[in-house]
Structure formats: C-alpha cells, structure tokens
Amino acid sequence: MKFNSDEIASVIQREIETFENQMDVREVGTVLEVSDGIARVYGLSGVMAGEMVQFPSGVIGLAFNLEENSVGIIILGDYLTISEGDEVKALGKLLSVPVGEGIIGRVVDPLGNPLDGRGPVESTEQRPVEIIATGVAERQPVHEPLQTGIKAIDAMTPIGRGQRELIIGDRKTGKTSVAIDAILNQKDTGVKCFYVAIGQKDSSVALVIETLRKYGAMDYTTVVVSGASTPAPLQYMAPYSGTAMAEYFMYNGQHALIVYDDLSKQAVAYRQLSLLMRRPPGREAYPGDVFYCHSRLLERSAKLSDDLGGGSLTSLPIIETQEGEVSAYIPTNVISITDGQIYLQPDLFFKGIRPAMNAGISVSRVGAAAQIKAMKKVAGSLRLDLASFRELEAFAQLGTDLDPATQARLDRGYRMVELLKQPLFEPKSVHEQVIGIYAATRGLMDSVPVENVSDFEKQLVQFMRDRKADVMKKLEDSNELTAEVEEGIKAAIQEFAKTYKPAT
C-alpha cells in the first residue's frame, strides 16, 4: 500500500491546528455500598458538605456525611439505578431549584421537576435550596396583617406578614383545611402561596390540588410534592426547596405564604437518613441536630426591612401530635421556634366546633400588631370571654341553679361559639368578620336562638352590603371603628334584627 505524503502532511497539519490542550480535571469517587436512599463513596476527599454529586445513571446526590475515609451521600432519586463500584463525580455546586413567575401555578417535585404533565417549568433563574437566613438588621417587626379569612384565627390569634404560626393537632382535626382556607383567602391580595406536601398520601395531595383549582387559587399557588412513596432524602429536602422558591418573591419586595404539611414527617425522614448514616441517636431516636434542621428552615421566614424592599415570607408549619401530646420532642421544638400556635383539639372537632381551635392553648406572639384597628377593638376581650365561658360551662354541668347574670353570660358564650364556627373553604373578609363579632360581643345577638346565629350573621352581612353600603365603605376605607362607624353599624344591626326571618 502506497502512502501519499501530501495527504499525511495535511492531516497532521489539521490535527495541529485543531489541537486543544484540555485537561479533564474532576474529582471522582467509587461507590462502596448503596441502600435505602444513601450511598457510601470512597475517594471524594475534597467534596464539601451539601455539594451535589452525580452518579452514572444521571441521578443526583448530596454530600451529607464527611468521614475520614468515605463520604455519606443522600440520593435524590431512584437509588436502585446505582450499583457498587459505580464512578461518582463531584459537581462543585450546591443544590438549586428553578424560581420565578414560571413556577407559579405548577405542581413540582423538590428538585423543581414538573409533576402536572404541563411540560417543562419555564424559569430562567435558579436559587440555592439552602441559604443562611437574614440577620436581625435586615428585618423589621411584623406589623402588616395576613388575613386567613377564618374568624377564630383573625380575631384571637392573628397572623402578620413575616410571622411563623404553627398549626398543631392530632390527625384528622382539620389542620390542612385551616392552611388551605388561608391560601384561598389570599386571592386578589398579591400574596404568592406555596403548599409543600411532605409524606402525604398522593390521594390527599390530589384532593388539595383539586380544591385549590376549583376555587381559582392555583393561579397564584405552587404545590411542591414529596409524597409518602418518595425516598426519605426528597422528603427531607422538600421544605427547603419550597422555601427557596418562596424567598425569590420575598427578596423582590413581594409577599409570599408557605405551608409545610407537615414537619413531623420531615423529621421522621431526617431521622431515617441520620440512623442509616450511623449518626448517634438522641431523644426518641432523633439525631441531636433535628432542632437545627427546623430552626434553619423557619428562620428564613421574615419581614424584610424597607431598605431591602419590605418583602415578606409568612410560614404556616403543620405538626401532627399523638393523642394530644403537645409536650413531645418535635412539637416542643417547633413551638419554641415559631411565633405562636393554633392548637386544634379533637373533642371540639367531634362536637362540630370547626375550626376546632382551643382558645386557651392557641396564641399569637405578634398579637394585636397584626390586626386592623377595628378588629383589635371588637375582639380585644374575646379570648378572655371564651375562657370564662368554658369555666362557667363546666360549672353549669354540675346542675346547680344559676343566677340570671351568669345565665346571660352563658347564653352569650354559646352564641359566640356558634358564631366562630365556619364551613370549609368559605373564608370571610376581615370587615365582614368585624360586623359579626361586634354584633355578638355587644349583645346585639342575645335574642337570636343559638341554632340561627350563623344564618343571622350571613343575612346581616348581606344586609350591610345591600342596604348599608355607605357604612361598609367607611369601615373598609378606614379599617377603624370610629364613633361614627360604630354608631352606623349598631343602628344597622338593630334595624336588621327587627326584620330578621330565619332561612327555612
């Protein structure tokens, strides 16, 4: 065979021209063992805590345990695609999720991948899942109300923008319903909502999404789903991912609300990971840093200072108790981190008092700072009135004869309890709440039979909207119960009471 020297020369010349001196420098390791959502890897000596690594199947992992001779990796995906001996490469970056307007209205997993069958998420920006919370100097006190539309909460345990209010109670006491009502009530307020489902049944999450869609709330809500069947690492990461998505709006001067449903299951997922990683167990077998796991998450909710745009992130973490045991490990941890709690009591729920809020244990540590002046005025004594009513009710059950004054207080208490009941998914505007509570606390409902109280309130609000629009407008414009507005409301209620006919 003859070689053409010109051809050889041209090939060599072309190779020299296109030659690039590139070294492929990357840190690689080898999988020693893999099981139950974690992998132990040898060789990644320079990897950082929380750094992303990639397996040959494309699955992403996160450096979780940095040990002397190996690295413990939590696997954010299907660990069954990974085998012993696989090469693992460090990616040199932290885990990030897509953020921005493109994420609104979507159902995604904790990595930002779509689960709603509507194509890829349109987002140009990414945000790290874990960041350090804003410091003291970058915050301002909570002072702006975030109305939930639930009378009992807005009157007695008000929530402000930037607050963290825990919803706590046994299973099936209406915890999720309270959070969903709060999301529904943000319609037309500009507040972006995020619902993070952790370890929930897929059927339950589907029901929540359907409810949000039915009432038009998906237009401003993002649902982050890490269901009961997803691996523990994803359940552990879900709240941080949701918070990163919500923080984008806070740092852009907007307002966001995030619901973690629920953090008990996230703590269980974290316990599972920690025990598999051979971290020493502490109380109830949870690792010693489970408090930090929740505190670094909830501290990211804040009302930013005006210099940073005045944006806010309000969080409603949910914790499930066992048999009302509020003093268990995880409940006490989260109670100490949050700015108050709404305690839902099973026996109230089964009596038909819904939301089943126990006014004695429930508290808001922001208090009246997160209420409009009108609500502050009408609901100021409501909690004490209800507490004294509960005492009187217990006393009356002994069967003793009561004097007329005590009987009158009891009767008003029954009407108050009836008024604070509220059907599911029917949030009320704060001004409508003020009128109902004013009528009950000022004794203007004392002549209404207890069973007709909710009907009386409904018709009264409609009467105010139709016939006394000027009084309603003054209340809505000022948010204050001035002498003039109060006189107008009182006269309107007395006028309505004369013509009131119960709905048949």
N, C-alpha and C positions, 0 to 999 in steps of 0.2 A: 504494500500500500504506500502510495506517494503522499507526502505532506506538502501542502502549499505554504511556503514560508510567509507569504503576504497575509494569508488568512490567519495564521497563528499570530503574527505580529499585531494584526488589527484586533483580534480577540483579547490579547494581553493588554493592548492599549486601552480598550474599552473597559476592561476589568479594573485597570489602574485608575481611570477617570471616575468610575462609579464606586471605587473603594471608599468605605467609610469606616473609620476606626471607632467602632462602638463596642463597649464592654457591657455585657448584661450583668449588672450588679443588683442582686436582690438577695434578701435573706430567706432562706428556705429551711424547713424542718421536716421531720418524718413523724407520722402518726404512730405512736406506740400502742395505744388502745383506744377504742371508741365504744361508748354505750350510753343509753338513756339521755341523749341530748348533750353529752360532753365528750371531749376528746383530750387525751394527754399526748403532748407533742414534744419530741426531743429536737434540739438544735436551734430554736429561735432565741438565741441568747440576748439579742438586742431589742426584742419586742417590748413595747410599752403597755402598761395596764390600760385596758379599754381600746386597744388598737385592733383594727379589722385584719383578719387573715382570710385567705381563700383556699378552698380545697379543689382538687382536680375536677370534681363534678360541677363546680361553679357555686357551690354553697358557701355562704359567708359565715365566719365565726368571729368571736370576740375574745381577746385575751382576758381571762378572768382571774386566774391564779398564777403568780410568777414565783416559781420554786427554783431551788438551786440547780437541779439537773433537768427539769422539764417545765413545760407551760401548760396550765389547765385552760382549755378553750371551751366556751359555751357555743353550741352550734345553732345558728339562727335559720333553721330549715330542716330538711329531711336528713337525719343522721344515718339512715340506712344506706345512703349512696356513698358513704365513706368507709374505707377499709384500712386495716392495719398495714402500715408500710407506705401509704399514700404520701406524696410530697405536699407540704403546706407552705404557702408563701405569705410573708407579711406585706400588707398593702401600704403601710406607712401613713395611714389616715384614720380618723375617728369615724364612727358610725354616724351617718347623716340621713335625713329624710327630706322628701320634697315639701316645700312650704309655699304659701301664697294663695291668691284667689282661686287658682286652678284646683286646689284641694277641697274647696267648699262644695258641699252637695254630694260628695263622694263617699263610698264605703271602701276603706283600705285596710291592709294588714299593718302590723307595727313597722314594717320596712317601707311603707308607702306604696306597696303594690296594690293595684285595684282589685276589688272583690265583687264589684257590682256589674261586671260584664259590659261596661260602657267605654271600653278602650283604655289606652294609657292615660295616666294623670298628666295634664298639661301644666307643667311647672318648670320655670327656668332657674329657680333658686333652691338651694339645699341649706339645711341648718343642722348643726351637730345635735344629736339626741341628748347628750349630757353636757350642760354648761353650769358654771358656778352662778348661784342666784345673785341678784342685785344686792348691793350693800345698803346700809342704813341711810347714807347720804343721798342715795339715788331714789329714795322712796318718799312718799308723803302719807299722812294718816288717812285712813279710809273715811270718806265723808259723803260719797255720792251713792244714793240708794240703787240697789239692783232688785227690782220688784220681781217676786216669784209668781204673783197672782194668786197665792194661797193666803187666805185671810189670817189663819192662825199664825203663820210664819211672819208675814209682813207686819202684823200687829205686835207680836210678842218676842220673836227672835229675828229681827230684821237683818237682812244681808246687804252689805255695801260692796261696791265695785273694788276688787282687790282683796276681798276677805276670803278666808277659808272656813267654811261652815260644814262640819261633819254631819252626815245623816247616818244614824246608828239605830239598830234594832234587830230583832230576830228575823229569820226568814219568813217571807210572806206577810210582812206588816206594812207594805206599801212604800218601801224605800225608793225603788226605781220610779214609782209613779210621781213622787214628790219632785224628783230630779227632772222627769220628763215635763211635768207642768211648768217648772221653772224655765225649761228650754222653750216651750210653746209660748210662754209669756214674753219672750224677747223679740217676738215678731214686730217689725217696723221700729225697733229701737236702735238698730245698727250694731247690736252685740252679736259677734260670731260665736257659735256654740260648737263644742266638741264633746262627743259621747264616747268614752273608752270602755269597751266591754271586755272584762278580764275573766277568763274561766267560766263564762256563762254558757248555758245550753244554746246551740245555734237556733233552736226554735224560738227561744225567748228573745234573742237579738233580732231575729226576723220580725217578730211582733213589734218590737220597739221601733225598728226602721219603718215598718208599715204605718204605725201610729204617727210618726214624725212626717211621713209623706202625706198622710191623709189630711193633717192639719196645716200643711204648707210649710212645715218647719225645716224640711230638707234643703230649702233654698238658701239657708244660712247656717246649716249644720254639717259637720263632718263626723262620720262614725268610724272609729278605729276598733277593729275586731280581732281579739285573740281568744278564740272560743275554748271550750273545755277539752277539745280534742287536739289543740295545738301544743307543740312541745313547751315545756316549762321555760326555756330561755326566752321564747317570744312572749309568754305571759308576763314574765318579769320585765321585759323591755317596753311593753305596750304603753304604760302610763307616761314614761319618759318621752316616747315618740309623740304621743298626743300633745304633751306639754310643749315640745319643740314647735309643733305646728301652730299651737295657740299663741306662743310667745312672739311669733312673727308679727301678729296683729298688735300685740301689746307694745312692742318696740317701734311700731309705725304709728303710734298715737291713737290707736283704736282700742275697742273694748272686747274682751273675749270671756267666755264662760266655759269651764271644763268640768265634766262629771266623770269620776273614776268609779266604775261599777264592777267589782268592788276591790278594795285594797287588801281585804282578808285573803282573797285568792292569790293576789300578787305576792303576799308574804309567804303563803304556802309554797308557791312556785320557787321563791328565793330560798326558802328552807330546803327544798328538794335539791336545788343546784348546789347549795353550800354543803349539804351532807354528802352528796356524790363526790364533791371536790375534797372531802375529808377535812373540812373546816370544823373546828371544835364546836359542838352544840352547847347552847346555854339553856335558859328557861324555856320550857315547852318545846325543847329541841330546836328552837330558832337559833341562828347564829348571833353572836354578840353585836353585830353591826346592823341588825334589822331596823333599829331605830333610825340610824343614819340613812338607810335605804328610803324610808318615808320622809324624813325631815328634809333631805336634799331635794326631794321631789316637790313637797308642799311649799318650801321656802321660795320656790320660783314664782308663786302667785303673789302679785304685788300691785299696788297703785303707784305708778312711777311719778317722779317729781315733774313739775311743769317744764323744767329745763330739758327733760328727756321726752317731752311730748304729752305727758299726762295720761298715757295709755294704762290699761289695767287688765289683769288676768284674775278672774274670780274662780275658785275651785270648790266643788261640792264632792269631797271624797265620801264614799259609802263604806261602812264597816258592818259586817254581819256578826251578831252576838249569838252565843249558845245559851238558851234558856235565860235570857236577860242578864247574862254575866258581863256587866259593863266594866268590872274590875279585872278582866282577863288581860293577858300581856299585850296583844296587838291593840285592842280597844283603848287601853290606858295610854299606850304610846301615842296613838293618833289624836286622842283627846288633848294630850299635853301640847301637841304641835299646832292644832287648829285654833281658830278664834271663836270657838263656841260649838255647840252640838244641838241637833234636833233629835230627840230620843223618841222613837215610835214604839209604843207599848202594845204587846199582843192583846191583853184583855180589853183595852179600849177599842182596838181594831175589831175584835169579835163582838163587841157591844154595838158596833155600827157607827162609832165615832171615828170618822175618817176625814182628813188625815188623823191618825191615832197618836197625836203628839202629846207627850206628857209635859205639861207646862211647868212642873216643878223642877225636873231634871234638865230640861232644854234651856239653853241660854245662848245669848249672842254677846261676845265680849266687846263688840263695837257699839251695840245698844242703839240708843236714840240718834247717834251720829249718822246712822244710815237710814233715817226716816224723814219723810217730809214733815213740816211743822204741824200740818193738820192731823196726820196720823199720830204724831207724838202726843198731841193734846187729847185726842179721843181715846187712845189706847194706853195712856200712861199708867192707869191703875188696873188694867185688865188682868195682868198676871196675878196680882195680889187678890183681886176679886175672885178669880177662878180657884186659887189656892184655898182661900177661906171658904168658898163654896164646897170644895171637896171635903174639908173638915166637917162642915155643917151637915153634908150629905151622910157622912159616916156616923155622925152623932144622931141624925134623924132616924137612921135604920134601927136604933135601939128601941124605937116605938114610943118614945116619950112625947108628951104634949108640948107643942111649940107655941111661943107667943107670936102674935101677928107680925111683929117686925122681923123675927127670924124666919117665919114662913114666907114673908115677902122677899127676903134676900135669897131664900132657897129657890123660889119661883123664878126670880130674875136669873139666877145661876143656870137653871135648866134651859131657859131661853137663850142664854149666852152660849152654852154648849151646843145647842141646836143650830145657832147662827154660824158657829165656826165650822160646822160640817160643810164639806164641799164635794160635789161629784167629781169623778175623774175627768181630766183633760178639759176642764172649764175654768181656766184662770180668769180672775176678775181684775179690772183696772183698780189702781190704788184709790181713786176718787170714789168709785162705787163702794169699795170696802169701807171707806171713811163714813159714808152715809149709813150703811148697815150697822156698823159698830156704834155710831153716835146714837142711833135710834134705840139700840139695846142697852147701852150703858147709862143713858139719860132717862131710862124708864118709860120711853115712848112706845115700847112694845109690850108692856106689862099686861095689857088687856087682851093680847093676841094669844089664842090657845097654842101650847107648845108645838103641837104637830103642824101648825100652819106657819111657823116662824120663817122657814126658808121660802115658802110661797109669798109671804108678806114682803120679805126683803126683795125678792125678784120683781114683784109688781111695783114696789116702791121705787126701785132704781129705774124701771121703765117709765113710771110716772114722772120722775125727776127729769129724765131725758126728753120726754114728750112735752110736758106741761110747764116745767120749771127750768128750761134750758138756760135761762139767764143766770140762775143761782149756780147751776153746774159749771157754767163757763167761768164765773168768778172764782169758784173753788179750783178749777183746773188751771186758770191763769196764775193765781197767787200761790197755790199749794198751802195756803194758810187758812186757819179757821178764825177769821176776823169776826168782830162782834156782828157786823152786817151780814156776813156769810152764814154765821151760826144762826142768827135770827131767821134768815131766809130758809135754811134747812129745817129748823124747828117748826116754823109755820107750815112748810110744805108737808112735813111728816104728819102733823096734826090734821091738816086738810085731807090728806090721803087716807088716814086712819078712819075718818068718818064715812068714807065711800067704799072702803075695802070689802071685797067679797072673795072668799076663798075659792080657788080654782077647783072645779068639780072633777 
